[in-house]
Amino acid sequence: MQVTAAEHIATGELCAFNELSIKGAPDSVTHQEDTLVLAAHRGHRLGLLMKAAGLLSWHERFPLSANVITYNAEENRPMLSINEALGFAPIAYEGAWKKELR
């Protein structure tokens, strides 16, 4: 696993991070895990920068891992836009259903 993080220099606070992981052989699929930007730091392209920086350094470490899978909730339009800007394309949709029994 690789974690890419951003520090807010003025406060020393870690304000964003991104995770990438691989299981198995070096040519296995890479999994884009969590990407998080603290609410106070959103709107400054940190999510895009975290993902892009992470992917660039990951490719240097695992050049044979040619595929990266990520996932996001449909209602998270800002992160979906970031994924689209980085060239990710949808391959599947998942739904979760809930029924409350009274």
RAHUQUI-V140094 format. One record per helix or strand of 2 or more residues. SS is the DSSP state (alpha for helix, beta for strand). FROM is the first residue (numbers start at 1). TO is the last residue. If there is no record, write none. Layout:
ss: <SS	SS>
from: <FROM	FROM>
to: <TO	TO>
This chain:
ss: <beta	beta	beta	alpha	alpha	beta	alpha>
from: <2	13	30	39	46	68	77>
to: <8	22	37	41	61	69	85>
